[in-house]
Amino acid sequence: MNYHLMVDEKFINDFITDAENAAPGNNMYIIDNWKTNARFVTSTLAVFTPFYTPAFYAILKKVTDKDKVFVHWASDQAIEAVLSLPSNITTGLFFWGGDVVEIPSSRFKKTIYGPLSLPYFEKNEERPKLKLNPLRPKRMITSFAQRFFNYKGADRKTTLTRELFFKRLNLFLHWGNLDFEWVRKHYTTGAVHEYFFYEFGTKISEEEQQLIEATKDTQTTTIMLGNSDTITNNHLEALQALSAYKDEPIKLVIPLSYGNKKYGNLIENEAIRIFGKDKIMALRSFLKRDEYYKLLAKVDVAVMFQFRLQAVGNVIALLYRRKKIFLHSHSTFYQFLKTNDVTIFDSKEIGKMDFKQFIAPTDQQTIEKNIINIDKLYNDEEKMKALTRILQ
């Protein structure tokens, strides 16, 4: 049996479909949430059991050396669960990004936040959040102490726990070698790198493309900024760079519905202050994937200012929709695409180039080359071969 320790996220339903195609009936999908609170996971195969409950620990006791345990989002609770298992049980991590390269914050914050975003993070989000659950009074007291008296102590504990986790890890499942090398640089691990990517559902039909382009406003350049209201987007730095074009005929589409509402308010207000309300479209409610991708098809230029791996699904979808993409060269995703001959541009150069250069569309030959290379990098057949071998 494969035990999957998961969170309620939008990638999970498609993964369950893939896993059942690869190894039908040989998986258990455990979601760290109550079903009544779930926003994204709708699969009837999901078992909603928060990782702090006796029911979850009862499941762990059933795991034997004939089973495998996989983590989908390396939360502290999931890591502790893995470390509680006997060492002869095979464990794997389906790598996402922020669950590894952001934690602990004291160790990595200066590599993932820009000079404007870092102070905001340190003031508003660095210290552990209070966990106000009256059913768990001891945890409440501990979280209060960690936030106000010993937050660096919690980071030291997290560092030690994660070092043990990566030493314990057997499989690292991800499509990019650069992120695996990042892990090997920061942790001692004997894990084997296996090929995998979550289903993006990103391709677009020619009919849909033609339909959307037929209604497009050709007088205004639509710029997409970031992918969520999380500080790792480095919106403040991006808005400062884009302010060079504030008097041009542009419209900024800023997804701010997937993270921190307070931070989203800050970014929306700052964007309006710089560009004016008429030029800002802030997405403050979650859109279904089909609706969201139709919106992406109306974008001319996409700007991502993340210093770490993030927004992969967005970028792949935009490349299939023949859009011009700016990623920050600090990001392993930028480096990975560049290494594999996918034409993208460096967000660091925004503001230094004139507006015509910034919005100049990618030529047709380059677009076709990009799509061919993306198809090679994210190959469904190869993914399913690897997943079948690992899960069966």
C-alpha positions in Angstrom: 0.0 0.0 0.0 1.1 3.6 -0.8 0.2 6.0 2.0 0.0 9.6 0.7 0.2 12.4 3.3 -1.5 15.3 1.6 -3.0 18.8 2.1 -6.1 20.2 0.6 -4.7 21.7 -2.5 -5.8 22.1 -6.2 -3.2 19.6 -7.5 -4.5 16.7 -5.4 -7.6 15.6 -7.4 -5.6 15.1 -10.6 -2.8 13.3 -8.7 -5.3 10.8 -7.3 -6.5 10.2 -10.8 -3.0 9.6 -12.0 -2.1 7.4 -9.0 -5.2 5.2 -9.5 -4.3 4.8 -13.2 -0.7 3.8 -12.2 -1.6 1.5 -9.3 -5.3 1.1 -8.9 -6.5 0.2 -5.4 -3.0 0.4 -4.0 -3.1 3.9 -2.5 -4.5 5.7 0.5 -4.9 9.5 0.2 -4.9 11.1 3.6 -5.8 14.8 3.7 -4.6 16.9 6.6 -8.0 18.6 7.0 -11.6 17.9 7.9 -13.9 17.3 4.9 -16.2 20.1 5.9 -13.3 22.6 5.7 -11.9 21.3 2.4 -11.8 23.9 -0.5 -10.2 21.9 -3.3 -10.1 18.1 -2.8 -13.3 16.5 -4.0 -12.2 13.0 -4.8 -14.3 10.3 -3.2 -11.1 8.3 -2.5 -9.7 11.0 -0.2 -9.6 10.3 3.6 -10.0 13.5 5.5 -8.1 13.0 8.8 -6.1 15.9 10.3 -2.6 14.8 11.2 -3.0 15.6 14.9 -5.9 13.2 15.4 -5.9 9.7 16.9 -7.4 8.4 13.7 -4.3 9.5 11.8 -1.9 7.9 14.3 -4.0 4.7 14.0 -3.4 4.7 10.3 0.4 5.1 10.8 0.5 2.1 13.0 -0.8 0.0 10.1 2.2 0.9 7.9 4.7 -2.0 7.4 7.9 -2.5 5.6 5.9 -3.7 2.6 4.4 -0.2 2.3 5.6 3.2 1.1 4.8 6.6 2.5 4.8 9.7 0.4 4.7 13.3 1.5 2.8 15.9 -0.7 3.8 19.2 1.0 6.4 18.9 3.7 4.6 20.3 6.7 6.0 19.9 10.2 3.3 17.3 11.0 4.0 15.3 7.9 7.7 15.3 8.5 7.2 14.2 12.2 4.9 11.4 10.9 7.6 10.1 8.6 10.3 10.3 11.3 8.1 8.2 13.6 8.1 5.3 11.2 10.6 2.4 11.3 13.7 3.2 9.1 13.1 0.2 6.8 9.9 1.8 5.4 10.4 3.5 2.0 9.5 7.2 2.1 9.3 9.8 -0.7 8.7 13.5 -1.1 6.7 14.9 -4.0 8.5 18.3 -4.1 6.5 21.4 -4.4 8.9 24.2 -3.5 7.8 26.5 -0.7 7.5 23.7 1.8 11.2 23.2 1.5 13.0 26.3 0.3 11.2 28.7 2.7 11.5 26.7 5.9 13.0 27.5 8.3 12.6 31.2 7.4 15.6 32.4 9.4 17.8 30.2 7.2 16.5 31.0 3.8 14.5 34.3 3.9 17.3 36.5 2.5 17.5 34.3 -0.6 13.7 34.3 -1.4 12.5 37.8 -0.6 13.5 41.0 -2.3 14.8 44.1 -0.4 11.2 45.6 -0.2 9.4 42.4 0.6 11.8 41.1 3.3 11.0 43.8 5.9 7.3 43.2 5.4 7.8 39.4 5.9 10.0 40.0 9.0 7.4 42.3 10.6 4.2 40.4 9.7 4.9 36.7 9.0 8.3 35.5 10.2 7.2 34.6 13.7 5.1 31.5 14.2 1.3 32.1 14.1 -0.8 31.6 17.2 -2.6 28.3 17.1 -5.8 29.1 18.9 -7.5 25.7 19.3 -9.3 25.4 22.7 -9.4 21.6 22.2 -5.6 21.6 22.4 -4.6 24.0 25.2 -1.0 22.8 25.5 -0.4 23.6 21.8 -1.9 27.1 22.4 0.5 27.8 25.2 3.4 26.5 23.2 2.6 28.6 20.1 2.2 31.7 22.3 5.7 31.2 23.8 7.2 30.5 20.4 5.7 33.6 18.8 6.6 36.1 21.5 9.6 34.7 23.4 11.4 32.0 21.5 10.6 32.0 17.8 14.3 31.4 16.8 14.3 28.3 19.0 11.4 26.9 17.0 13.4 27.5 13.8 16.4 25.7 15.3 14.2 22.7 16.1 12.7 22.8 12.6 16.2 22.8 11.1 17.2 19.7 13.0 14.0 17.9 12.2 14.3 18.6 8.5 17.9 17.4 8.5 16.8 14.1 10.0 13.9 14.0 7.4 16.2 14.4 4.4 18.7 11.8 5.8 15.7 9.5 6.2 14.3 10.2 2.7 14.5 7.5 0.0 12.8 9.2 -3.0 12.7 12.8 -4.3 10.0 13.1 -6.9 10.2 16.2 -9.1 10.7 17.2 -12.8 13.7 19.5 -12.2 17.3 18.5 -11.4 18.2 22.0 -10.2 15.8 21.8 -7.3 17.2 18.4 -6.3 20.7 19.9 -6.4 19.5 22.7 -4.2 18.3 20.1 -1.6 21.6 18.2 -1.8 23.5 21.5 -1.3 21.6 22.3 1.9 20.9 18.9 3.3 22.6 15.5 3.6 20.5 13.0 1.7 20.8 9.7 0.0 17.4 10.1 -1.8 17.1 9.1 -5.4 15.7 11.6 -7.9 12.6 10.3 -9.7 10.8 12.1 -12.6 7.3 13.4 -11.8 5.1 16.5 -12.2 1.6 17.3 -11.1 -1.0 17.5 -13.8 -1.1 21.2 -15.0 -4.1 20.8 -17.4 -2.5 23.7 -19.3 -2.9 23.1 -23.0 -5.4 25.1 -25.1 -7.3 24.3 -28.3 -6.8 26.4 -31.4 -10.6 27.1 -31.4 -10.4 28.6 -27.9 -7.3 30.6 -28.8 -9.0 32.1 -31.9 -12.2 32.8 -29.9 -10.3 34.7 -27.2 -8.1 36.6 -29.6 -11.1 37.8 -31.6 -12.4 39.8 -28.7 -9.0 41.2 -27.5 -8.4 44.9 -26.9 -5.4 45.5 -29.1 -4.9 49.1 -27.8 -4.1 48.0 -24.3 -1.2 45.7 -23.2 -2.4 43.3 -20.5 0.3 42.4 -18.0 -0.1 39.5 -15.5 1.8 40.0 -12.3 2.5 37.0 -9.9 0.3 34.1 -9.2 -1.0 34.5 -5.6 -1.1 36.8 -2.6 2.0 35.4 -1.0 5.1 37.5 -0.2 7.4 35.2 -2.2 5.9 36.8 -5.3 8.0 39.9 -4.4 5.1 42.1 -5.7 6.6 45.3 -4.2 9.8 44.9 -6.2 7.8 44.0 -9.4 5.5 47.0 -9.0 8.5 49.3 -8.6 10.1 47.9 -11.8 6.8 48.1 -13.7 6.2 51.7 -12.6 8.5 52.8 -15.5 5.5 52.0 -17.7 2.8 53.6 -15.6 1.9 56.2 -18.2 1.6 53.6 -21.0 -1.7 52.0 -22.1 -1.5 48.9 -19.8 -3.7 46.9 -17.6 -2.3 44.8 -14.7 -4.0 41.6 -13.8 -2.8 40.6 -10.3 -4.0 37.2 -8.9 -4.5 37.8 -5.1 -6.9 35.1 -4.1 -4.6 32.3 -2.9 -2.6 33.1 0.2 -2.7 36.0 2.7 -5.6 38.4 2.4 -4.0 41.2 4.4 -0.9 41.1 2.2 -3.2 41.0 -0.9 -4.9 44.2 0.3 -1.4 45.9 0.6 -0.5 44.9 -2.9 -3.8 45.9 -4.5 -3.6 49.3 -2.8 0.0 49.9 -3.8 -0.7 48.9 -7.4 -3.7 51.4 -7.5 -1.5 54.1 -5.9 1.2 53.7 -8.6 -0.9 53.0 -11.7 -4.4 54.2 -10.9 -7.5 52.2 -10.3 -8.5 51.9 -13.9 -5.3 50.0 -14.8 -5.6 47.4 -12.1 -7.6 44.2 -12.1 -7.0 42.4 -8.8 -8.4 38.8 -8.7 -9.6 38.5 -5.1 -11.7 35.3 -5.4 -10.7 31.9 -6.5 -11.4 31.0 -10.2 -12.0 27.5 -11.5 -9.1 26.3 -13.7 -11.0 26.6 -17.0 -12.1 30.2 -16.2 -8.6 31.1 -15.0 -6.9 29.7 -18.2 -9.3 31.7 -20.4 -8.2 34.8 -18.5 -4.5 33.9 -19.1 -5.2 33.7 -22.8 -6.0 37.4 -22.8 -2.6 38.3 -21.2 0.1 39.8 -23.4 3.1 39.7 -21.0 3.5 37.8 -17.7 5.8 39.0 -15.0 7.0 36.7 -12.2 9.3 38.1 -9.6 9.8 35.1 -7.4 13.3 34.2 -6.4 12.3 30.6 -5.8 10.4 27.9 -7.7 6.8 29.1 -7.9 3.9 29.5 -10.4 5.0 26.6 -12.6 1.5 25.8 -13.7 0.9 29.4 -14.6 4.1 29.8 -16.6 3.5 26.5 -18.6 -0.1 27.5 -19.4 1.1 30.9 -20.6 3.8 29.4 -22.8 1.2 27.2 -24.4 -0.8 30.3 -25.0 2.1 31.9 -26.8 2.8 34.6 -24.2 5.9 36.5 -23.4 7.2 35.5 -20.0 9.5 37.3 -17.5 11.0 35.2 -14.7 13.6 36.3 -12.2 17.0 34.9 -12.9 17.4 34.0 -9.2 14.8 31.3 -9.7 15.7 27.7 -10.4 12.7 27.6 -12.7 14.2 30.4 -14.8 17.6 28.5 -14.9 15.9 25.2 -15.7 14.0 26.7 -18.7 17.0 28.6 -20.0 19.1 25.4 -19.8 16.5 23.5 -21.8 16.2 26.2 -24.6 12.9 27.7 -23.6 13.0 31.4 -24.5 12.0 33.5 -21.5 13.2 36.9 -20.2 14.7 38.2 -17.0 12.5 40.2 -14.6 15.6 42.0 -13.4 15.7 43.8 -16.8 12.2 45.2 -16.4 12.3 49.0 -16.2 15.7 49.1 -17.9 14.2 48.5 -21.3 11.8 50.8 -23.1 8.1 50.0 -23.3 8.2 48.8 -27.0 11.0 46.4 -26.1 9.2 45.2 -23.0 5.9 44.3 -24.8 7.4 43.2 -28.1 5.8 39.8 -28.8 7.7 36.6 -29.2 8.2 35.6 -32.8 6.3 32.5 -34.2 9.3 30.4 -34.6 10.4 30.9 -31.0 6.9 30.2 -29.8 6.7 26.9 -31.6 10.2 25.9 -30.3 9.1 26.7 -26.8 6.0 24.5 -27.0 8.0 21.6 -28.5 10.6 21.9 -25.6 7.9 22.2 -22.9 6.2 19.0 -24.3 9.6 17.2 -23.9 10.2 18.5 -20.4 6.7 17.7 -19.1 6.0 14.4 -20.8 2.8 12.6 -19.6 3.9 9.2 -20.9 7.2 9.3 -19.1 5.6 10.6 -16.0 3.1 7.7 -15.9 5.8 5.2 -16.6 7.8 6.4 -13.6 4.7 6.7 -11.3 3.6 3.2 -12.2 7.0 1.8 -11.4 7.2 3.6 -8.1 3.6 2.9 -6.8 3.1 -0.7 -7.9 
